Amino acid sequence: MITLPSELKAIRGFPGYFFRESDKQVFSIKIGGVLKPLKHKTSPPLAWNRFQGFSGWELSKDGIRRNISDNVIAKLLIQEDHQVPYA
């Protein structure tokens, strides 16, 4: 059984992804139970993204990559005050 630190919050709808609020970092859990930090992605405002730009994280669900902003991740956090066993 793998025990995760209590400061990590699970992201609802994205199994295997966790968020640490202290430094605004997203982690994914790998096969051996190792937490891998993800890189924060940004793109400048260009014509293909309608001149708005993007700042957030690229998460995968069912093999499809999805760009999720920081605001959406904050709404999807599962608030847990104890250590979560992850098997």
C-alpha positions in Angstrom: 0.0 0.0 0.0 1.2 3.5 -0.9 0.6 6.3 1.6 0.7 9.9 0.3 1.7 12.9 2.3 -1.2 14.8 3.9 -0.5 18.1 2.0 -1.5 16.5 -1.3 -5.1 16.9 -2.4 -6.6 14.5 -5.0 -8.0 16.1 -8.2 -11.6 15.0 -8.8 -12.1 13.3 -12.2 -8.4 12.8 -12.8 -7.3 9.6 -11.0 -3.5 9.5 -10.2 -3.1 13.3 -10.1 -2.5 15.3 -6.9 -2.1 19.0 -6.1 0.0 20.6 -3.3 -1.4 24.0 -2.4 1.6 25.3 -0.6 3.6 25.8 -3.8 0.9 25.3 -6.4 2.4 22.1 -7.8 0.6 19.2 -9.6 2.0 15.6 -9.2 1.2 12.4 -11.0 1.8 9.0 -9.3 3.8 6.4 -11.3 3.7 2.6 -11.2 6.2 2.2 -8.4 4.5 4.8 -6.2 6.9 7.6 -7.1 5.4 11.1 -7.3 6.4 13.0 -10.5 6.0 16.8 -10.5 4.4 18.2 -13.7 5.5 21.3 -15.5 3.2 24.4 -15.5 2.4 25.1 -19.2 1.9 28.6 -20.6 1.2 29.7 -24.2 1.3 33.2 -25.5 -1.9 34.8 -26.9 -2.0 33.7 -30.6 -4.7 33.4 -33.3 -5.2 29.7 -32.8 -6.2 30.2 -29.1 -8.3 33.3 -29.9 -5.7 35.7 -28.5 -6.3 34.7 -24.9 -3.3 32.5 -24.1 -3.2 29.6 -21.7 -1.7 29.0 -18.3 -2.3 25.7 -16.5 -1.6 22.0 -16.5 -1.8 19.2 -19.1 -3.5 16.2 -17.5 -4.4 12.9 -19.2 -7.8 11.1 -18.7 -8.6 8.0 -20.7 -5.6 8.6 -22.9 -6.7 12.1 -23.9 -4.6 15.1 -22.9 -6.6 18.0 -21.4 -5.5 21.5 -20.6 -6.8 22.4 -17.2 -6.3 25.9 -15.8 -5.3 26.7 -12.2 -8.8 28.0 -11.4 -10.5 24.8 -12.6 -8.0 22.7 -10.5 -8.9 24.7 -7.4 -12.6 23.8 -7.9 -11.9 20.1 -8.5 -9.8 19.5 -5.4 -11.0 16.9 -3.0 -10.5 18.3 0.5 -9.0 15.6 2.7 -7.4 16.2 6.1 -5.8 12.8 6.5 -3.4 10.6 4.6 -5.0 8.8 1.6 -4.1 5.2 1.0 -3.6 4.6 -2.7 -3.4 1.0 -3.8 
